[in-house]
Amino acid sequence: MFPAPPIKHAALATVVMMALAFSTTGWAGSDGAKPNSISPEAREAANSIFAERCAVCHGDDGGGAGPGAANLNPKPQNFRSGKWQKSMSDQQIAMIIVNGGSSVGLSASMAANPDLEEQPDVVAALVERIRKFVK
């Protein structure tokens, strides 16, 4: 695990609190454990968000070769990589989803989704969806 960046913004503080909530409500990290409860509505919203925002670069299959990936350097993350999956906690993935790649020292090409900051159930469903690519 890498050290957390300093908290400079309220949004980041919210994501840290959201990550702590995940860890106390059922997220067990990258070991494949499921959250205690993600509603069908949150999963449906996550599926729509993935199709509209994520698949453009990460691809429908999560392999990192979506239609928008060709001109990106570095290339989008391949969610099907077991090595990557093991290297990331659910909390890190949630932080990247909400605050973008640069919030954790990764590519600024990974856009932030600040509209999801107040929707931790949808973020949890997105993390769950990303985890399923390697299964």
C-alpha positions in Angstrom: 0.0 0.0 0.0 1.2 3.5 -0.8 1.1 6.4 1.6 -2.0 8.6 1.4 -1.5 12.0 -0.2 -1.9 15.0 2.1 -5.6 16.1 2.4 -5.8 19.5 0.8 -9.4 19.6 -0.3 -12.8 18.9 1.2 -13.5 16.5 -1.7 -10.5 14.4 -0.8 -11.4 14.4 2.9 -14.9 13.1 1.9 -13.4 10.3 -0.2 -11.1 9.3 2.7 -14.2 9.2 4.9 -16.0 7.2 2.3 -13.1 4.8 2.1 -13.1 4.4 5.8 -16.9 3.7 5.6 -16.2 1.0 3.0 -13.6 -0.6 5.3 -16.0 -0.7 8.2 -19.1 -1.8 6.3 -17.8 -4.8 4.5 -15.0 -3.9 2.0 -12.0 -6.1 2.8 -9.6 -4.8 0.3 -8.4 -6.5 -2.8 -9.1 -10.0 -1.5 -12.4 -10.2 -3.4 -14.7 -9.7 -0.4 -18.1 -8.2 -1.3 -19.6 -5.2 0.3 -22.4 -6.1 2.8 -25.0 -4.4 0.7 -25.1 -2.6 -2.6 -28.6 -1.9 -3.9 -29.7 -3.0 -7.3 -30.3 0.7 -8.1 -26.6 1.5 -7.3 -25.5 -1.4 -9.5 -27.7 -0.1 -12.3 -26.3 3.4 -12.0 -22.7 2.0 -11.9 -23.4 0.0 -15.0 -24.6 3.1 -16.8 -21.7 5.2 -15.6 -19.2 2.6 -16.6 -20.7 2.3 -20.1 -20.8 6.1 -20.5 -17.6 7.2 -18.9 -15.2 4.4 -18.2 -15.6 2.1 -21.2 -14.5 4.8 -23.6 -10.9 4.4 -22.4 -10.9 1.1 -20.4 -13.1 -0.8 -22.9 -16.4 -2.7 -22.3 -14.3 -5.7 -21.3 -12.1 -3.6 -18.9 -8.9 -4.5 -20.8 -7.8 -0.9 -21.2 -8.2 -0.8 -25.0 -11.4 1.3 -25.4 -11.9 3.5 -28.5 -10.5 6.6 -26.6 -7.3 4.8 -25.4 -5.3 5.0 -28.7 -4.0 8.5 -28.1 -3.4 8.2 -24.4 0.0 7.9 -22.8 0.1 6.2 -20.5 -2.5 3.7 -21.6 -5.6 3.2 -19.5 -5.4 0.6 -16.8 -6.2 -3.0 -17.7 -8.7 -4.0 -15.0 -8.3 -7.7 -16.1 -4.8 -7.7 -14.8 -4.6 -9.9 -11.6 -1.4 -8.2 -10.7 -2.9 -4.7 -10.8 -6.1 -5.9 -9.0 -3.9 -7.3 -6.1 -1.9 -4.1 -5.9 -4.9 -1.8 -5.4 -7.2 -1.6 -2.4 -10.9 -0.9 -2.9 -10.3 2.4 -1.1 -7.6 3.4 -3.6 -9.9 2.6 -6.5 -12.8 4.6 -5.0 -10.4 7.6 -4.5 -9.3 7.4 -8.1 -12.9 7.1 -9.4 -14.0 10.2 -7.5 -10.8 12.4 -7.6 -9.0 11.2 -10.7 -5.7 9.5 -11.3 -3.6 12.5 -10.3 -5.1 12.4 -6.8 -3.0 9.3 -6.0 0.0 10.1 -8.2 -1.3 8.3 -11.3 -2.1 9.7 -14.8 -4.1 12.9 -15.0 -5.8 11.4 -18.0 -7.9 9.5 -15.6 -10.6 12.1 -15.0 -12.2 12.8 -11.7 -15.9 12.2 -11.2 -16.7 14.7 -8.4 -20.5 14.2 -9.0 -20.0 10.7 -7.4 -18.6 12.1 -4.2 -22.0 12.2 -2.5 -22.9 8.7 -3.9 -20.7 6.2 -2.1 -23.1 3.4 -2.9 -22.6 4.0 -6.6 -18.8 4.2 -6.1 -18.9 0.9 -4.2 -20.8 -0.6 -7.1 -18.2 0.7 -9.5 -15.4 -0.8 -7.4 -17.3 -4.1 -7.3 -17.7 -4.0 -11.1 -14.0 -3.3 -11.6 -13.1 -6.2 -9.3 -15.3 -8.6 -11.4 -13.1 -8.1 -14.5 -10.5 -10.5 -13.2 -12.9 -13.2 -12.0 
